[in-house]
Amino acid sequence: MKIKNLYYGIIGLIAYYKQTKANKVNLKATKANKVDVVTVDDRELSIHYIPDMNKRGVAYGAIFVFPHLDKKTFIGVDDKFYALPQELQQAVIYHEVGHYAHGHFSNKGFRYIWQQCVQLGKIAVASEDQKANLLYEFTMMTRNDNEEYEADAYAVNKVGAHAVAALLLTFYSLYPSEELAIRYQKVTGEAIETSSAFLELKKQMAQQFTSIFKDAEVVSIETL
């Protein structure tokens, strides 16, 4: 089993390197892309504009921790972040600060990184019908629901439940998932699908959809 993991780990490292090189991923925090600073327990945590984090499957905001390289920790934000209202931007920032304040990344050392490489290697050599299950397994392996709840609670304490609930509602409207539904209920005490906020959002989206096609020219299918 250990030999197999070594094989998959090496494959995963190669796949990660090739993907990074091909996509020219830049996750570096520099003075040029620094946009703000937030104070956490008397320590400053810088915020940087890192649009390339989308190429790693991350959107809106994320905390980057490199304890074994340059001991650099910072928050990255992208274009989607800047499209959010200011109240929701603050919710994103303080959710990530919550991860930092609770030390969620302090125990993720080389063993954690190696486990990720092994899983990436398994995905790289898997058949197409196996990839979906392996990707789901990979997501579950690297995600901790309790850490998300703690980060949400920290954000609620800093910016209020309304902002955090609005952020979760926005995410849920784009990417419905059981995890987001549970997090929303923990913050508000309401089931998201029956909440007044969600029902109002659905109504607004339906009205926008109707208005888009209200004055649209009717085109025959033969002309398409």
N, C-alpha and C positions, 0 to 999 in steps of 0.2 A: 504493500500500500504506500509506503514511504517513497519507494522508487517511482511509483506511478505519479505521486504528488510532485516529485522532483521534475519529472518529465513535463507534467502539465504546467508547473510553475515556470519552467524555462520557456515553454511555448507561450504562456501568458505574458511574460516579460517582453518577448520578441514582438508579440502582437501589439502590446501597449506602445512599444518604441516605434514600430512601423506606423501605427495610427497617429501618434503624436507628430511624427516627422511629416507624414502625408498631409495632415490637417494644419500643420504649422501652428500648433497650439501654444499660446503664450499665457501662462498663469502667473507671471512675475508681478510683484508689487514694486512700483518705482515712484519716485517723486513726481514724475510726469503724469501718472494716472491716479495719483492720490486725490480724493475728492472731499474727504472729511475725516474727523477723528471723534471717537466716543470714549469716554472714561469708564473703566470697569475696575472697581476696587482700587482706586488710586493709580491704575495703570492705563495708559492710552492705547487704544486699539484702532489702528488706521483702517479707513474704508477706501477701496480702490475700484476704479472702473475696469472690469475684466470681462469684456464681451466674449472672449474665447472660452469661457467656462461653459457656454452653451454646447461646445463640441465635446464636453464631458458629460452631457446629459443633465446639466444643472441650469436652472433658470431663476431669475429675479434676484436672489441673494444666496450667498453661501459663506461659510467660514473655512479658511484654508490654514492648515496646520502642517508645518514641516519641521517637527522636533528633532529629526536626525540629520537634517541638512544644515540649515542656517538658523534654526530655532525661531523661524519667522511665523507669526500668526497674524492674520488680517482677514477682513471681511471683503468679499468681492460682490459687486453689483453689475447688472447688465442693462441693456436698452429697455427690456420689459419692466425693470425696476423703475426707470424714469418715466414710464407711461402710467404708473400708478399715482393716485392722489397722495399728497404729502402724508396724510394720516396713515395710509397703508404702507408707505415707505418706512415710516418709523416702526411700524409693527414688524416689518421684515428685518430691519436692523436689530431690534431688540430681541427678536426670536433667535437670531444668530448669536447675539451677545449672551443670551441665556445658555446656549450650548457651551460657550466659553466659560461663563461664570460657574456653571455646574461641573466643569472639568470633564465633559463628555469625550474629549479627545486625548486626555492625558494618559489613558491606559491603552491607547491603540499604538503599539510599537511595531517592530519588524515582523512579529508573528502575524499581526492583523494584516499588514501589507502583503505578506507572503500568501496568506489565505486568499486574498483578493486575486493575486497572480495565478494561483492554482485554479480558481474558479474561472478566470478569464481564459486560461489555457483549455479547460474543458469545453467552454463555449466555442473557442476557435476551431477545435477539431471535431465538434459535434455535427451530426447531420441536421438538415434544415428543420425536420419535425421534432428534434430534441432541443433546439436552441431556445424556444419559447419557455419551456419548463426550467431550463438552466438559468435563463435570464431572470425568471421569477425567483428562483432559489437564490441567485446572487443578490437580488434586491433585498430579500428578506434577511439574508445573512449580514448585510451591511447596514441595516436599518434597525433602530431600537425605538419601539413605540413609546416606552416610558420616557426616553430622552426627549422625544418630540413634545410630550405632555408637559414635561418640566420646562422646556424652552418656551412653550406657549404661556405657561403660568408666569414665567419671568417677564415676558412681554406684556401680559395683562397688568402686572404690578407697575410697569413703567409707563405704558401708554393707554391703558384702559381696556376693558373687555370689548367695547364697541369696535375699536380699531382692529383688534385681533380677530374678532368674529367676522368683520367685513372682509378682512384679508382671506380667511379660510373659505368664506362664501364665494369670493372671487375665484380662488383656486378650484373649488368644487364645481363651479359653473363651467370651468374649462376642462378639468380632469376629474370627473366624479370618481370617488373611491371610498371604500369603507373606512380607511384610516382618517381621511379628512372629515367624514361624517361623525366619527367618534370624537375627534378633536373639537369639532364645532359644538357638540353636545356637552363636552366637558367644560367648555368656556361659557356657554350660554344657558345650559340646562334644557335646551330644546333640541328636538330632532330636526335636522337640517331640512329634510324634504317637506315638513309641515310647518316650518317657521314662517312667520309673516314676511321676514326679509327675503327669504328664498322665493316665496310666492310672488312678491312684488317684483323681484328681479326677472322671474319668468315672464311676468306680464309686460315688463318694459322691453324685454328681448323680442317678444311676440309682436309688440307694437312697432318696433324698429324694423322687423322683418316685413311687416305689412306695408309700412311706408316706403320701403325700398322698391317694392313691386307695384305699388299703387298706380303710378303713372308710366310704368314700363311699357314699351312698345311690344305688341304681340307678334311673335315670329313663328312662322310655320316650321315644323320639324324638318321639312324637306330643305330648308335654307340653312340648317345648322351643319 
